[in-house]
Amino acid sequence: MTVDTYRRRIASTAIVLAREDPLLVKEVIARLRASGEIAADDLVYLDRIADRWIGIAEGLHRGAARVLTT
């Protein structure tokens, strides 16, 4: 396996994790930034993906709540 393929596989796994558990991803990124293990601007793309999925989950939750109350 080449380094490029390995990096793509890691990136793909991180994106799937951001979809499945975005709060965990945001927490890990925050911890890495606080500890100084990554720079403040590292993993911004992954942080945005997690934010997007949190928004989607909240929207689905609000929609489900509306259906249940009507």
Secondary structure, DSSP 8 states (H G I E B T S, - for coil): --HHHHHHHHHHHHHHHHHH-HHHHHHHHHHHHHHTSS-TTTTHHHHHHHHHHHHHHHHHHHHHHHHHH-
